[in-house]
Amino acid sequence: MIDTKPELEIYADDVKCAHGASVGDLDETALFYLRARGIPDVEARRMLIEGFVREAVETIEQPAIREHLLRRLVGRLSQLEA
């Protein structure tokens, strides 16, 4: 689960930006389910993270940007195994 709260305040000639985020752990039940089916821990974690992030990336309407980010996502997550 992730909750973000971007903020932008503009007063006369002073601009202030802030961004807050909170994150949680991966679902232990989902990890157990995957590991009980023979999927190694690192791969199970990668699968859950990819599924979570992919859901957000796939909402991007422009295909070129969406595909670029999906390729970057897969590339970065493959580094978890290293």
Secondary structure by P-SEA (a helix, b strand, c coil): cbbbbbbbbbcccbbbbbbbbbbbcccaaaaaaaaaacccaaaaaaaaaaaaaaaaaaacccaaaaaaaaaaaaaaaaaccc
